[in-house]
Amino acid sequence: MESAIERRWGGRPDPRSDIAEFDLRARRSVEAARISADLKTENPEDVWLDNAAGLSYSEVGEHEGAIVFPATQE
């Protein structure tokens, strides 16, 4: 995925959100939250990032993360 992004592969939401999802599925929630927070900072109005993060957190059973975007959690 990172190699594809380096070669300018893109989409909506930002393809790095897929990396965050992979991290979540691998139970690397700190890494996933960091990527999600960075993306939200870079693209605060992108509702597709919210949607992707919500679905990803819900799919792994982290329902609080699905409701409250990780960038806003303390």
PDB file of N, CA, C and O in Angstrom:
ATOM      1  N   MET A   1       0.830  -1.182   0.000  1.00  0.00           N
ATOM      2  CA  MET A   1       0.000   0.000   0.000  1.00  0.00           C
ATOM      3  C   MET A   1       0.878   1.251   0.000  1.00  0.00           C
ATOM      4  O   MET A   1       0.641   2.187  -0.763  1.00  0.00           O
ATOM      5  N   GLU A   2       1.887   1.255   0.858  1.00  0.00           N
ATOM      6  CA  GLU A   2       2.776   2.420   0.913  1.00  0.00           C
ATOM      7  C   GLU A   2       3.488   2.647  -0.415  1.00  0.00           C
ATOM      8  O   GLU A   2       3.668   3.790  -0.836  1.00  0.00           O
ATOM      9  N   SER A   3       3.893   1.564  -1.076  1.00  0.00           N
ATOM     10  CA  SER A   3       4.540   1.678  -2.376  1.00  0.00           C
ATOM     11  C   SER A   3       3.586   2.284  -3.408  1.00  0.00           C
ATOM     12  O   SER A   3       3.995   3.116  -4.217  1.00  0.00           O
ATOM     13  N   ALA A   4       2.349   1.879  -3.384  1.00  0.00           N
ATOM     14  CA  ALA A   4       1.350   2.436  -4.305  1.00  0.00           C
ATOM     15  C   ALA A   4       1.134   3.920  -4.034  1.00  0.00           C
ATOM     16  O   ALA A   4       1.029   4.714  -4.970  1.00  0.00           O
ATOM     17  N   ILE A   5       1.069   4.296  -2.769  1.00  0.00           N
ATOM     18  CA  ILE A   5       0.878   5.708  -2.410  1.00  0.00           C
ATOM     19  C   ILE A   5       2.075   6.525  -2.877  1.00  0.00           C
ATOM     20  O   ILE A   5       1.906   7.629  -3.394  1.00  0.00           O
ATOM     21  N   GLU A   6       3.289   5.991  -2.698  1.00  0.00           N
ATOM     22  CA  GLU A   6       4.494   6.686  -3.151  1.00  0.00           C
ATOM     23  C   GLU A   6       4.476   6.925  -4.658  1.00  0.00           C
ATOM     24  O   GLU A   6       5.075   7.883  -5.148  1.00  0.00           O
ATOM     25  N   ARG A   7       3.792   6.056  -5.383  1.00  0.00           N
ATOM     26  CA  ARG A   7       3.693   6.183  -6.839  1.00  0.00           C
ATOM     27  C   ARG A   7       2.463   6.988  -7.251  1.00  0.00           C
ATOM     28  O   ARG A   7       2.024   6.940  -8.400  1.00  0.00           O
ATOM     29  N   ARG A   8       1.916   7.732  -6.281  1.00  0.00           N
ATOM     30  CA  ARG A   8       0.807   8.663  -6.488  1.00  0.00           C
ATOM     31  C   ARG A   8      -0.556   8.004  -6.670  1.00  0.00           C
ATOM     32  O   ARG A   8      -1.459   8.601  -7.256  1.00  0.00           O
ATOM     33  N   TRP A   9      -0.710   6.775  -6.171  1.00  0.00           N
ATOM     34  CA  TRP A   9      -2.030   6.161  -6.180  1.00  0.00           C
ATOM     35  C   TRP A   9      -2.870   6.903  -5.152  1.00  0.00           C
ATOM     36  O   TRP A   9      -2.398   7.193  -4.053  1.00  0.00           O
ATOM     37  N   GLY A  10      -4.078   7.202  -5.495  1.00  0.00           N
ATOM     38  CA  GLY A  10      -4.915   7.971  -4.587  1.00  0.00           C
ATOM     39  C   GLY A  10      -6.366   7.555  -4.664  1.00  0.00           C
ATOM     40  O   GLY A  10      -6.718   6.581  -5.329  1.00  0.00           O
ATOM     41  N   GLY A  11      -7.177   8.288  -3.994  1.00  0.00           N
ATOM     42  CA  GLY A  11      -8.600   8.019  -3.977  1.00  0.00           C
ATOM     43  C   GLY A  11      -9.245   8.740  -2.820  1.00  0.00           C
ATOM     44  O   GLY A  11      -8.620   9.551  -2.137  1.00  0.00           O
ATOM     45  N   ARG A  12     -10.516   8.425  -2.615  1.00  0.00           N
ATOM     46  CA  ARG A  12     -11.249   8.981  -1.481  1.00  0.00           C
ATOM     47  C   ARG A  12     -11.844   7.850  -0.706  1.00  0.00           C
ATOM     48  O   ARG A  12     -12.518   7.008  -1.300  1.00  0.00           O
ATOM     49  N   PRO A  13     -11.642   7.776   0.564  1.00  0.00           N
ATOM     50  CA  PRO A  13     -10.784   8.678   1.321  1.00  0.00           C
ATOM     51  C   PRO A  13      -9.314   8.425   0.990  1.00  0.00           C
ATOM     52  O   PRO A  13      -8.973   7.523   0.225  1.00  0.00           O
ATOM     53  N   ASP A  14      -8.481   9.226   1.572  1.00  0.00           N
ATOM     54  CA  ASP A  14      -7.042   9.090   1.380  1.00  0.00           C
ATOM     55  C   ASP A  14      -6.658   7.623   1.596  1.00  0.00           C
ATOM     56  O   ASP A  14      -7.082   7.018   2.581  1.00  0.00           O
ATOM     57  N   PRO A  15      -5.866   7.046   0.695  1.00  0.00           N
ATOM     58  CA  PRO A  15      -5.523   5.630   0.818  1.00  0.00           C
ATOM     59  C   PRO A  15      -4.770   5.266   2.091  1.00  0.00           C
ATOM     60  O   PRO A  15      -4.697   4.089   2.447  1.00  0.00           O
ATOM     61  N   ARG A  16      -4.207   6.255   2.786  1.00  0.00           N
ATOM     62  CA  ARG A  16      -3.559   5.950   4.068  1.00  0.00           C
ATOM     63  C   ARG A  16      -4.580   5.476   5.095  1.00  0.00           C
ATOM     64  O   ARG A  16      -4.222   4.842   6.087  1.00  0.00           O
ATOM     65  N   SER A  17      -5.866   5.789   4.851  1.00  0.00           N
ATOM     66  CA  SER A  17      -6.890   5.289   5.774  1.00  0.00           C
ATOM     67  C   SER A  17      -6.968   3.763   5.705  1.00  0.00           C
ATOM     68  O   SER A  17      -7.363   3.117   6.675  1.00  0.00           O
ATOM     69  N   ASP A  18      -6.593   3.188   4.559  1.00  0.00           N
ATOM     70  CA  ASP A  18      -6.536   1.725   4.466  1.00  0.00           C
ATOM     71  C   ASP A  18      -5.438   1.171   5.358  1.00  0.00           C
ATOM     72  O   ASP A  18      -5.608   0.127   5.987  1.00  0.00           O
ATOM     73  N   ILE A  19      -4.311   1.871   5.411  1.00  0.00           N
ATOM     74  CA  ILE A  19      -3.222   1.435   6.286  1.00  0.00           C
ATOM     75  C   ILE A  19      -3.684   1.488   7.741  1.00  0.00           C
ATOM     76  O   ILE A  19      -3.388   0.587   8.525  1.00  0.00           O
ATOM     77  N   ALA A  20      -4.408   2.545   8.096  1.00  0.00           N
ATOM     78  CA  ALA A  20      -4.953   2.637   9.457  1.00  0.00           C
ATOM     79  C   ALA A  20      -5.894   1.464   9.732  1.00  0.00           C
ATOM     80  O   ALA A  20      -5.879   0.892  10.822  1.00  0.00           O
ATOM     81  N   GLU A  21      -6.706   1.114   8.746  1.00  0.00           N
ATOM     82  CA  GLU A  21      -7.612  -0.027   8.922  1.00  0.00           C
ATOM     83  C   GLU A  21      -6.825  -1.320   9.120  1.00  0.00           C
ATOM     84  O   GLU A  21      -7.168  -2.128   9.983  1.00  0.00           O
ATOM     85  N   PHE A  22      -5.779  -1.521   8.331  1.00  0.00           N
ATOM     86  CA  PHE A  22      -4.961  -2.729   8.475  1.00  0.00           C
ATOM     87  C   PHE A  22      -4.330  -2.779   9.865  1.00  0.00           C
ATOM     88  O   PHE A  22      -4.265  -3.839  10.487  1.00  0.00           O
ATOM     89  N   ASP A  23      -3.866  -1.621  10.347  1.00  0.00           N
ATOM     90  CA  ASP A  23      -3.301  -1.570  11.694  1.00  0.00           C
ATOM     91  C   ASP A  23      -4.354  -1.945  12.741  1.00  0.00           C
ATOM     92  O   ASP A  23      -4.071  -2.693  13.676  1.00  0.00           O
ATOM     93  N   LEU A  24      -5.555  -1.423  12.575  1.00  0.00           N
ATOM     94  CA  LEU A  24      -6.622  -1.768  13.527  1.00  0.00           C
ATOM     95  C   LEU A  24      -6.890  -3.269  13.539  1.00  0.00           C
ATOM     96  O   LEU A  24      -6.997  -3.886  14.599  1.00  0.00           O
ATOM     97  N   ARG A  25      -6.993  -3.833  12.372  1.00  0.00           N
ATOM     98  CA  ARG A  25      -7.271  -5.270  12.267  1.00  0.00           C
ATOM     99  C   ARG A  25      -6.150  -6.110  12.876  1.00  0.00           C
ATOM    100  O   ARG A  25      -6.382  -7.221  13.352  1.00  0.00           O
ATOM    101  N   ALA A  26      -4.931  -5.564  12.854  1.00  0.00           N
ATOM    102  CA  ALA A  26      -3.785  -6.250  13.453  1.00  0.00           C
ATOM    103  C   ALA A  26      -3.627  -5.896  14.929  1.00  0.00           C
ATOM    104  O   ALA A  26      -2.636  -6.261  15.561  1.00  0.00           O
ATOM    105  N   ARG A  27      -4.614  -5.182  15.472  1.00  0.00           N
ATOM    106  CA  ARG A  27      -4.634  -4.754  16.881  1.00  0.00           C
ATOM    107  C   ARG A  27      -3.503  -3.785  17.219  1.00  0.00           C
ATOM    108  O   ARG A  27      -2.992  -3.773  18.338  1.00  0.00           O
ATOM    109  N   ARG A  28      -3.123  -2.978  16.235  1.00  0.00           N
ATOM    110  CA  ARG A  28      -2.155  -1.904  16.465  1.00  0.00           C
ATOM    111  C   ARG A  28      -2.936  -0.592  16.504  1.00  0.00           C
ATOM    112  O   ARG A  28      -2.800   0.259  15.626  1.00  0.00           O
ATOM    113  N   SER A  29      -3.755  -0.451  17.542  1.00  0.00           N
ATOM    114  CA  SER A  29      -4.675   0.685  17.611  1.00  0.00           C
ATOM    115  C   SER A  29      -3.966   2.025  17.789  1.00  0.00           C
ATOM    116  O   SER A  29      -4.479   3.047  17.333  1.00  0.00           O
ATOM    117  N   VAL A  30      -2.812   2.049  18.432  1.00  0.00           N
ATOM    118  CA  VAL A  30      -2.076   3.305  18.599  1.00  0.00           C
ATOM    119  C   VAL A  30      -1.625   3.815  17.235  1.00  0.00           C
ATOM    120  O   VAL A  30      -1.775   4.998  16.928  1.00  0.00           O
ATOM    121  N   GLU A  31      -1.073   2.923  16.422  1.00  0.00           N
ATOM    122  CA  GLU A  31      -0.630   3.312  15.084  1.00  0.00           C
ATOM    123  C   GLU A  31      -1.814   3.772  14.239  1.00  0.00           C
ATOM    124  O   GLU A  31      -1.728   4.775  13.529  1.00  0.00           O
ATOM    125  N   ALA A  32      -2.923   3.031  14.319  1.00  0.00           N
ATOM    126  CA  ALA A  32      -4.117   3.385  13.553  1.00  0.00           C
ATOM    127  C   ALA A  32      -4.645   4.757  13.954  1.00  0.00           C
ATOM    128  O   ALA A  32      -5.019   5.557  13.097  1.00  0.00           O
ATOM    129  N   ALA A  33      -4.674   5.025  15.241  1.00  0.00           N
ATOM    130  CA  ALA A  33      -5.161   6.319  15.725  1.00  0.00           C
ATOM    131  C   ALA A  33      -4.243   7.451  15.274  1.00  0.00           C
ATOM    132  O   ALA A  33      -4.718   8.537  14.941  1.00  0.00           O
ATOM    133  N   ARG A  34      -2.944   7.209  15.261  1.00  0.00           N
ATOM    134  CA  ARG A  34      -1.989   8.233  14.815  1.00  0.00           C
ATOM    135  C   ARG A  34      -2.211   8.578  13.351  1.00  0.00           C
ATOM    136  O   ARG A  34      -2.251   9.752  12.983  1.00  0.00           O
ATOM    137  N   ILE A  35      -2.354   7.554  12.517  1.00  0.00           N
ATOM    138  CA  ILE A  35      -2.592   7.800  11.092  1.00  0.00           C
ATOM    139  C   ILE A  35      -3.921   8.529  10.902  1.00  0.00           C
ATOM    140  O   ILE A  35      -4.003   9.489  10.136  1.00  0.00           O
ATOM    141  N   SER A  36      -4.955   8.075  11.596  1.00  0.00           N
ATOM    142  CA  SER A  36      -6.268   8.709  11.472  1.00  0.00           C
ATOM    143  C   SER A  36      -6.223  10.167  11.913  1.00  0.00           C
ATOM    144  O   SER A  36      -6.821  11.030  11.271  1.00  0.00           O
ATOM    145  N   ALA A  37      -5.520  10.441  13.000  1.00  0.00           N
ATOM    146  CA  ALA A  37      -5.410  11.815  13.492  1.00  0.00           C
ATOM    147  C   ALA A  37      -4.654  12.687  12.498  1.00  0.00           C
ATOM    148  O   ALA A  37      -5.043  13.828  12.250  1.00  0.00           O
ATOM    149  N   ASP A  38      -3.583  12.159  11.931  1.00  0.00           N
ATOM    150  CA  ASP A  38      -2.823  12.914  10.932  1.00  0.00           C
ATOM    151  C   ASP A  38      -3.694  13.232   9.719  1.00  0.00           C
ATOM    152  O   ASP A  38      -3.683  14.355   9.213  1.00  0.00           O
ATOM    153  N   LEU A  39      -4.442  12.244   9.262  1.00  0.00           N
ATOM    154  CA  LEU A  39      -5.309  12.458   8.100  1.00  0.00           C
ATOM    155  C   LEU A  39      -6.387  13.491   8.398  1.00  0.00           C
ATOM    156  O   LEU A  39      -6.686  14.346   7.563  1.00  0.00           O
ATOM    157  N   LYS A  40      -6.967  13.409   9.586  1.00  0.00           N
ATOM    158  CA  LYS A  40      -8.020  14.360   9.955  1.00  0.00           C
ATOM    159  C   LYS A  40      -7.455  15.773  10.059  1.00  0.00           C
ATOM    160  O   LYS A  40      -8.125  16.733   9.681  1.00  0.00           O
ATOM    161  N   THR A  41      -6.237  15.912  10.565  1.00  0.00           N
ATOM    162  CA  THR A  41      -5.598  17.221  10.647  1.00  0.00           C
ATOM    163  C   THR A  41      -5.359  17.790   9.253  1.00  0.00           C
ATOM    164  O   THR A  41      -5.569  18.980   9.016  1.00  0.00           O
ATOM    165  N   GLU A  42      -4.922  16.942   8.340  1.00  0.00           N
ATOM    166  CA  GLU A  42      -4.635  17.371   6.977  1.00  0.00           C
ATOM    167  C   GLU A  42      -5.905  17.657   6.181  1.00  0.00           C
ATOM    168  O   GLU A  42      -5.904  18.514   5.298  1.00  0.00           O
ATOM    169  N   ASN A  43      -6.985  16.944   6.489  1.00  0.00           N
ATOM    170  CA  ASN A  43      -8.230  17.021   5.710  1.00  0.00           C
ATOM    171  C   ASN A  43      -9.432  17.118   6.638  1.00  0.00           C
ATOM    172  O   ASN A  43     -10.253  16.201   6.668  1.00  0.00           O
ATOM    173  N   PRO A  44      -9.559  18.203   7.397  1.00  0.00           N
ATOM    174  CA  PRO A  44     -10.596  18.269   8.431  1.00  0.00           C
ATOM    175  C   PRO A  44     -12.032  18.194   7.917  1.00  0.00           C
ATOM    176  O   PRO A  44     -12.928  17.828   8.677  1.00  0.00           O
ATOM    177  N   GLU A  45     -12.271  18.521   6.676  1.00  0.00           N
ATOM    178  CA  GLU A  45     -13.637  18.514   6.137  1.00  0.00           C
ATOM    179  C   GLU A  45     -13.982  17.245   5.366  1.00  0.00           C
ATOM    180  O   GLU A  45     -15.089  17.133   4.839  1.00  0.00           O
ATOM    181  N   ASP A  46     -13.060  16.286   5.289  1.00  0.00           N
ATOM    182  CA  ASP A  46     -13.298  15.075   4.502  1.00  0.00           C
ATOM    183  C   ASP A  46     -14.148  14.074   5.289  1.00  0.00           C
ATOM    184  O   ASP A  46     -13.641  13.328   6.127  1.00  0.00           O
ATOM    185  N   VAL A  47     -15.442  14.075   5.000  1.00  0.00           N
ATOM    186  CA  VAL A  47     -16.353  13.181   5.713  1.00  0.00           C
ATOM    187  C   VAL A  47     -16.083  11.721   5.387  1.00  0.00           C
ATOM    188  O   VAL A  47     -16.473  10.837   6.150  1.00  0.00           O
ATOM    189  N   TRP A  48     -15.425  11.455   4.271  1.00  0.00           N
ATOM    190  CA  TRP A  48     -15.125  10.073   3.914  1.00  0.00           C
ATOM    191  C   TRP A  48     -14.091   9.469   4.848  1.00  0.00           C
ATOM    192  O   TRP A  48     -14.087   8.259   5.070  1.00  0.00           O
ATOM    193  N   LEU A  49     -13.215  10.302   5.396  1.00  0.00           N
ATOM    194  CA  LEU A  49     -12.286   9.805   6.413  1.00  0.00           C
ATOM    195  C   LEU A  49     -13.039   9.387   7.664  1.00  0.00           C
ATOM    196  O   LEU A  49     -12.745   8.348   8.255  1.00  0.00           O
ATOM    197  N   ASP A  50     -14.020  10.204   8.071  1.00  0.00           N
ATOM    198  CA  ASP A  50     -14.845   9.856   9.229  1.00  0.00           C
ATOM    199  C   ASP A  50     -15.578   8.541   8.983  1.00  0.00           C
ATOM    200  O   ASP A  50     -15.635   7.675   9.855  1.00  0.00           O
ATOM    201  N   ASN A  51     -16.132   8.408   7.796  1.00  0.00           N
ATOM    202  CA  ASN A  51     -16.875   7.208   7.447  1.00  0.00           C
ATOM    203  C   ASN A  51     -15.963   5.980   7.485  1.00  0.00           C
ATOM    204  O   ASN A  51     -16.316   4.959   8.075  1.00  0.00           O
ATOM    205  N   ALA A  52     -14.790   6.081   6.855  1.00  0.00           N
ATOM    206  CA  ALA A  52     -13.859   4.952   6.827  1.00  0.00           C
ATOM    207  C   ALA A  52     -13.403   4.568   8.225  1.00  0.00           C
ATOM    208  O   ALA A  52     -13.354   3.386   8.566  1.00  0.00           O
ATOM    209  N   ALA A  53     -13.068   5.569   9.034  1.00  0.00           N
ATOM    210  CA  ALA A  53     -12.621   5.285  10.400  1.00  0.00           C
ATOM    211  C   ALA A  53     -13.749   4.654  11.216  1.00  0.00           C
ATOM    212  O   ALA A  53     -13.526   3.687  11.944  1.00  0.00           O
ATOM    213  N   GLY A  54     -14.944   5.195  11.094  1.00  0.00           N
ATOM    214  CA  GLY A  54     -16.080   4.645  11.836  1.00  0.00           C
ATOM    215  C   GLY A  54     -16.346   3.194  11.486  1.00  0.00           C
ATOM    216  O   GLY A  54     -16.556   2.365  12.372  1.00  0.00           O
ATOM    217  N   LEU A  55     -16.337   2.888  10.208  1.00  0.00           N
ATOM    218  CA  LEU A  55     -16.557   1.504   9.780  1.00  0.00           C
ATOM    219  C   LEU A  55     -15.438   0.592  10.268  1.00  0.00           C
ATOM    220  O   LEU A  55     -15.691  -0.519  10.735  1.00  0.00           O
ATOM    221  N   SER A  56     -14.206   1.065  10.158  1.00  0.00           N
ATOM    222  CA  SER A  56     -13.071   0.245  10.583  1.00  0.00           C
ATOM    223  C   SER A  56     -13.115  -0.060  12.070  1.00  0.00           C
ATOM    224  O   SER A  56     -12.932  -1.207  12.477  1.00  0.00           O
ATOM    225  N   TYR A  57     -13.358   0.962  12.883  1.00  0.00           N
ATOM    226  CA  TYR A  57     -13.431   0.745  14.330  1.00  0.00           C
ATOM    227  C   TYR A  57     -14.602  -0.158  14.695  1.00  0.00           C
ATOM    228  O   TYR A  57     -14.478  -1.010  15.574  1.00  0.00           O
ATOM    229  N   SER A  58     -15.720   0.020  14.037  1.00  0.00           N
ATOM    230  CA  SER A  58     -16.889  -0.811  14.306  1.00  0.00           C
ATOM    231  C   SER A  58     -16.614  -2.275  13.961  1.00  0.00           C
ATOM    232  O   SER A  58     -17.001  -3.179  14.701  1.00  0.00           O
ATOM    233  N   GLU A  59     -15.944  -2.496  12.833  1.00  0.00           N
ATOM    234  CA  GLU A  59     -15.667  -3.864  12.387  1.00  0.00           C
ATOM    235  C   GLU A  59     -14.771  -4.639  13.344  1.00  0.00           C
ATOM    236  O   GLU A  59     -14.841  -5.867  13.396  1.00  0.00           O
ATOM    237  N   VAL A  60     -13.935  -3.943  14.095  1.00  0.00           N
ATOM    238  CA  VAL A  60     -13.064  -4.645  15.054  1.00  0.00           C
ATOM    239  C   VAL A  60     -13.633  -4.615  16.466  1.00  0.00           C
ATOM    240  O   VAL A  60     -12.979  -5.040  17.419  1.00  0.00           O
ATOM    241  N   GLY A  61     -14.863  -4.107  16.592  1.00  0.00           N
ATOM    242  CA  GLY A  61     -15.522  -4.114  17.887  1.00  0.00           C
ATOM    243  C   GLY A  61     -15.159  -2.961  18.793  1.00  0.00           C
ATOM    244  O   GLY A  61     -15.516  -2.977  19.971  1.00  0.00           O
ATOM    245  N   GLU A  62     -14.465  -1.964  18.286  1.00  0.00           N
ATOM    246  CA  GLU A  62     -14.122  -0.780  19.080  1.00  0.00           C
ATOM    247  C   GLU A  62     -15.178   0.288  18.806  1.00  0.00           C
ATOM    248  O   GLU A  62     -14.940   1.257  18.085  1.00  0.00           O
ATOM    249  N   HIS A  63     -16.338   0.082  19.396  1.00  0.00           N
ATOM    250  CA  HIS A  63     -17.497   0.911  19.078  1.00  0.00           C
ATOM    251  C   HIS A  63     -17.340   2.362  19.519  1.00  0.00           C
ATOM    252  O   HIS A  63     -17.883   3.258  18.874  1.00  0.00           O
ATOM    253  N   GLU A  64     -16.619   2.610  20.591  1.00  0.00           N
ATOM    254  CA  GLU A  64     -16.378   3.998  21.008  1.00  0.00           C
ATOM    255  C   GLU A  64     -15.586   4.728  19.928  1.00  0.00           C
ATOM    256  O   GLU A  64     -15.890   5.877  19.606  1.00  0.00           O
ATOM    257  N   GLY A  65     -14.580   4.072  19.370  1.00  0.00           N
ATOM    258  CA  GLY A  65     -13.803   4.663  18.293  1.00  0.00           C
ATOM    259  C   GLY A  65     -14.622   4.890  17.044  1.00  0.00           C
ATOM    260  O   GLY A  65     -14.346   5.809  16.273  1.00  0.00           O
ATOM    261  N   ALA A  66     -15.633   4.056  16.837  1.00  0.00           N
ATOM    262  CA  ALA A  66     -16.497   4.209  15.668  1.00  0.00           C
ATOM    263  C   ALA A  66     -17.388   5.427  15.801  1.00  0.00           C
ATOM    264  O   ALA A  66     -17.755   6.045  14.801  1.00  0.00           O
ATOM    265  N   ILE A  67     -17.740   5.777  17.036  1.00  0.00           N
ATOM    266  CA  ILE A  67     -18.637   6.904  17.265  1.00  0.00           C
ATOM    267  C   ILE A  67     -17.863   8.206  17.371  1.00  0.00           C
ATOM    268  O   ILE A  67     -18.269   9.222  16.808  1.00  0.00           O
ATOM    269  N   VAL A  68     -16.748   8.178  18.094  1.00  0.00           N
ATOM    270  CA  VAL A  68     -15.925   9.368  18.317  1.00  0.00           C
ATOM    271  C   VAL A  68     -14.664   9.189  17.495  1.00  0.00           C
ATOM    272  O   VAL A  68     -13.850   8.309  17.777  1.00  0.00           O
ATOM    273  N   PHE A  69     -14.501  10.026  16.474  1.00  0.00           N
ATOM    274  CA  PHE A  69     -13.341   9.896  15.604  1.00  0.00           C
ATOM    275  C   PHE A  69     -12.078   9.903  16.449  1.00  0.00           C
ATOM    276  O   PHE A  69     -11.953  10.726  17.355  1.00  0.00           O
ATOM    277  N   PRO A  70     -11.128   8.993  16.169  1.00  0.00           N
ATOM    278  CA  PRO A  70      -9.941   8.863  17.010  1.00  0.00           C
ATOM    279  C   PRO A  70      -9.168  10.164  17.232  1.00  0.00           C
ATOM    280  O   PRO A  70      -8.564  10.340  18.290  1.00  0.00           O
ATOM    281  N   ALA A  71      -9.173  11.061  16.277  1.00  0.00           N
ATOM    282  CA  ALA A  71      -8.419  12.311  16.434  1.00  0.00           C
ATOM    283  C   ALA A  71      -8.976  13.171  17.551  1.00  0.00           C
ATOM    284  O   ALA A  71      -8.280  14.052  18.056  1.00  0.00           O
ATOM    285  N   THR A  72     -10.212  12.933  17.944  1.00  0.00           N
ATOM    286  CA  THR A  72     -10.811  13.759  18.984  1.00  0.00           C
ATOM    287  C   THR A  72     -10.744  13.105  20.348  1.00  0.00           C
ATOM    288  O   THR A  72     -11.131  13.718  21.343  1.00  0.00           O
ATOM    289  N   GLN A  73     -10.261  11.874  20.417  1.00  0.00           N
ATOM    290  CA  GLN A  73     -10.188  11.187  21.701  1.00  0.00           C
ATOM    291  C   GLN A  73      -8.945  11.639  22.446  1.00  0.00           C
ATOM    292  O   GLN A  73      -7.915  11.933  21.840  1.00  0.00           O
ATOM    293  N   GLU A  74      -9.050  11.692  23.750  1.00  0.00           N
ATOM    294  CA  GLU A  74      -7.904  12.059  24.597  1.00  0.00           C
ATOM    295  C   GLU A  74      -7.312  10.804  25.170  1.00  0.00           C
ATOM    296  O   GLU A  74      -6.335  10.867  25.916  1.00  0.00           O
TER     297      GLU A  74
END
